């Protein structure tokens, strides 16, 4: 059974599906190092004390009764030449194209963490798959879903406005990725 919330998201997801597939394929493994030739990004480490035994706690999902609190994250290993960082939270279990719950960009390159319920100073947020800027809590329905929290090291700043379109920010991140780290957690209905 599909919830009313999921039905309202379908039109927004459908419009971005083609662009999202292209961006996901690009962000999945390679950057272009600015010259068009694929280059594997440097490996970064991502962790969080908010995830116990690889599980996304209910407080960070839509099941928390209206809460829109993002979990804390820590990362390390940004390669030399990092000019900014970005974070993408998506559902790799979503059919066809991932659902993007949060896309944060222009995070200070010296930052090593994100605090619970907050945005780093100076960072901006793109529109998510629901069409709003900010953290849209995952809403696992029917079966467990895998949620990816991926931190990207970029060789430039994105320089787009807060609330920029998802596709525009995704494309800019893909073109500038020089490092990447990810933590995958499971969310249950």
C-alpha positions in Angstrom: 0.0 0.0 0.0 1.3 3.4 -0.9 1.1 6.3 1.6 -0.3 9.7 0.6 3.2 11.2 1.2 4.7 8.8 -1.3 2.1 9.6 -4.0 2.9 13.3 -3.7 6.5 12.6 -4.3 6.1 10.6 -7.5 5.7 13.6 -9.9 8.8 15.3 -8.5 10.8 12.1 -8.8 9.6 11.4 -12.4 10.8 14.8 -13.6 14.3 14.3 -12.3 14.6 10.6 -13.1 16.7 10.9 -16.3 19.0 13.5 -14.9 19.3 11.6 -11.7 20.4 8.4 -13.4 23.1 10.2 -15.2 24.3 12.0 -12.1 24.2 8.8 -10.0 26.3 6.9 -12.5 28.8 9.7 -12.5 28.9 10.1 -8.7 29.0 6.4 -8.1 32.6 6.1 -8.8 34.5 8.5 -10.9 35.1 12.2 -11.2 36.6 13.9 -14.2 39.5 15.8 -12.6 38.4 18.8 -14.7 39.7 17.2 -18.0 37.0 14.8 -19.0 39.1 11.7 -18.3 37.6 9.5 -15.6 39.6 9.4 -12.4 38.8 7.3 -9.4 38.3 9.5 -6.4 40.5 9.2 -3.3 39.0 7.2 -0.5 37.7 9.0 2.6 36.3 7.6 5.8 32.8 8.4 7.1 31.4 7.3 10.5 28.6 8.2 12.9 27.9 7.4 16.5 24.2 7.9 15.6 24.1 4.6 13.7 24.1 1.6 16.0 24.8 -1.8 14.4 24.3 -0.3 11.0 20.8 0.9 11.6 19.1 4.3 11.0 17.4 5.2 14.2 13.7 6.0 14.0 14.4 9.6 15.2 16.1 10.4 11.9 13.1 9.1 9.8 9.6 10.2 9.0 8.4 7.8 11.7 9.6 10.3 14.4 6.3 12.1 14.1 7.3 15.3 12.3 10.9 15.5 13.4 13.3 16.6 10.6 16.6 15.9 12.5 19.6 14.8 10.5 22.1 12.5 12.2 25.6 13.6 13.1 28.5 12.5 10.8 32.3 12.5 11.0 34.7 12.2 8.1 38.4 12.2 7.4 40.8 11.7 4.6 39.9 14.6 2.2 42.7 14.7 -0.4 45.1 17.6 -1.0 43.5 20.2 -3.2 40.0 19.9 -1.6 38.3 23.3 -1.9 34.9 22.3 -0.6 32.9 19.2 0.6 29.4 18.0 -0.2 27.1 15.5 1.4 24.4 13.4 -0.4 21.9 11.2 1.5 20.0 8.8 -0.7 18.0 5.6 -0.8 19.9 3.0 -2.8 16.9 0.7 -2.5 14.5 3.0 -4.4 13.4 1.6 -7.7 14.9 3.1 -10.9 16.6 6.1 -9.4 17.7 6.9 -5.9 15.6 9.2 -3.8 17.7 12.1 -2.6 16.8 13.1 1.0 19.5 15.7 1.5 22.1 17.4 -0.6 24.5 19.8 1.2 27.3 21.6 -0.7 30.0 24.2 -0.2 30.9 22.7 3.2 34.2 24.3 4.4 37.1 22.0 3.2 38.5 22.0 6.8 35.3 20.6 8.3 35.4 17.1 9.6 31.9 16.7 11.0 28.2 17.6 10.8 26.3 17.9 14.0 22.9 16.5 14.7 20.1 18.7 13.5 22.4 21.4 12.0 24.0 22.6 8.9 27.7 23.6 8.9 28.3 27.4 8.8 28.3 28.7 5.2 27.1 25.4 3.7 24.1 25.4 1.3 21.4 22.9 0.5 20.0 21.9 -2.9 16.4 20.9 -3.5 15.9 17.2 -2.5 13.7 14.7 -4.4 10.6 16.1 -2.5 11.4 19.5 -4.1 12.4 21.3 -0.8 15.8 22.3 0.5 16.9 20.6 3.7 16.8 17.2 5.3 13.8 15.2 4.2 13.7 12.3 6.7 13.8 8.9 5.0 10.5 7.1 5.2 11.1 3.3 4.8 7.8 1.5 3.9 7.0 -2.2 3.6 10.6 -3.5 3.9 14.0 -2.3 5.1 15.9 0.2 2.8 19.6 1.0 2.5 20.4 4.6 3.0 23.8 6.0 1.8 25.4 9.0 3.5 28.2 10.0 1.1 30.7 12.8 1.6 32.5 14.2 -1.5 35.7 16.2 -1.6 35.6 18.7 -4.4 38.4 20.5 -6.2 36.2 23.7 -6.4 33.3 25.3 -4.7 29.9 24.8 -6.3 28.9 28.4 -6.2 25.1 27.9 -6.6 22.4 29.5 -4.5 20.8 27.8 -1.5 17.8 25.9 -2.8 19.5 25.3 -6.2 18.0 22.5 -8.4 19.0 19.0 -7.6 20.3 18.3 -11.1 22.5 21.4 -11.2 24.2 20.7 -7.9 24.6 17.0 -8.7 26.2 17.8 -12.0 28.6 20.3 -10.4 29.6 17.7 -7.7 30.2 15.0 -10.3 32.5 17.3 -12.3 34.6 18.3 -9.3 34.9 15.1 -7.2 38.4 14.2 -6.1 37.6 12.2 -3.0 34.6 10.2 -1.6 33.6 8.3 1.5 30.3 6.6 2.4 28.5 4.9 5.2 25.5 2.7 4.4 22.8 2.1 7.0 19.5 0.2 7.1 16.2 1.9 7.9 13.2 -0.3 8.9 9.5 0.5 8.6 
